[in-house]
């Protein structure tokens, strides 16, 4: 069974930065696209970013230019570097393994809370 352990969240002031990490067990991440999602106060889980097996990336409109997704296949980890954080970025952040068509493949992990507030 594939499991995700997200970490790196916390409380940060507007304009600040955080880097999230996701350790994946039970699967070789180099063979899959990996994505980050977030669930905010609206209780909807929304797409944030994806990196495919060729290291090509996609981002949600609200985070373009501020967030960067990356992966370390040797460590089986995925990262999300977040800069210029805004209060609207406040959410629980989750990583996910995806099929080639973008289908999410596994149960969600516990996520990591990011709170942007002064």
C-alpha positions, 0 to 999 in steps of 0.5 A, a space after each residue: 500500500 502506498 503511503 504519504 507523509 507530508 511535512 514542513 507546514 507551519 505558521 508564516 507571515 504574509 510574504 513569507 516562504 515555506 518548503 513542504 516535503 512528502 515522503 512516499 513509501 510503497 511505490 517508486 515515485 520515478 514511475 509516476 506523476 506526483 502532485 500537490 493539492 490543498 484543502 482550505 476553509 471552503 473544504 474543497 481539495 484543490 489542485 496546486 501543482 504536478 510534476 510528471 516523470 519527465 520533470 515537466 510541471 503544471 500549476 494552479 493559476 493562483 500559485 503560478 510564479 510563487 510555488 515550485 514543485 520538485 522531486 528527488 527520485 533517489 529519496 522517493 520524495 516530492 517537494 513544494 517550495 512556496 514563496 510570497 505566501 498569502 492568507 488565501 494559501 492557508 490550507 492543509 496540503 497533501 501530496 498524491 501519486 497520479 496515473 498518466 491521465 492525471 487520475 489520483 491513485 491512492 488514499 490521501 495522507 494526513 497532510 500538513 497544515 500551512 497557516 498564513 497570518 500576521 
